[in-house]
Structure formats: C-alpha cells, structure tokens
C-alpha cells in the first residue's frame, strides 16, 4: 500500500507538471 501511495503521488505531480494525465 505504501509503494502504491508513492506511485500515485508521482503520477499526481506529473499531471500537474504536464497539465494532463501521465501514466
């Protein structure tokens, strides 16, 4: 669960930086 939270946080940061969905 901890690792999953880190991944989701990184995705959220990427979304903010790129202004879109990043997977």
N, C-alpha and C positions, 0 to 999 in steps of 0.2 A: 504493500500500500504506500509506503514511504517513497519508494522509487517511482511509483506511478504519479505521485503528487509532484515530484521533481520534474517529470516529463511534461505534465500538464502545465506547470509553471513556465517551463521553457517555451512551450507552444504559445502560451498567452503572451509572453514577451515578444516572440517572433511576430505574432499577429499585430501587436502594437507598432513594431518597427516597420513592418511591411504594409500595414494598413489593410491586411487581408488575412485569409486563412492559410496557414503554413503547416503542412504535415509531411 
